[in-house]
Amino acid sequence: GMTRQNLEEALKEYQQNPTLEDLEKGFINIQLENFSTKEIRINKTYHPVPIEKKTGYYLMVLDGKIVVMEEDKKTIYLTTDIYAEALSDSLKQELILGKYIYDIEELYGFLESYTS
């Protein structure tokens, strides 16, 4: 039974004092994405943990935004604020199917080229 304002205040407090588990995962930010009677959606952002082996990723579209999925195409590695609607039709189609990225350097190069 929290109001939107109560929840936003609780999230600000959490931002200042995250759990140890979140800190170990590289916690950066928490934000309220949706607040309605039907759905409350909170997004936590983490700094990616360095990967020792070369692992590929898939860039995909989820809720209109680009997300980075691990090779299993089920586990979200990173969410972005890049909207698919701002991309070319051909790139959107590629992302809908899952655009494979070979390593972390290629991933960050792609993401940097589409962030403002």
Buried (B, 14 or more C-beta within 10 A) or exposed (E): EEEEEEBBEEBEEBBEEBEEEBEEBEBEEBEBEEBEEEEEEEEBBBEEEEEEEEBEBBBBBEEEBBBBBBEEEEEEBBBBEBEBEEBEEEBBEBBEEBBEBEBBEEBBEBBEEBEE
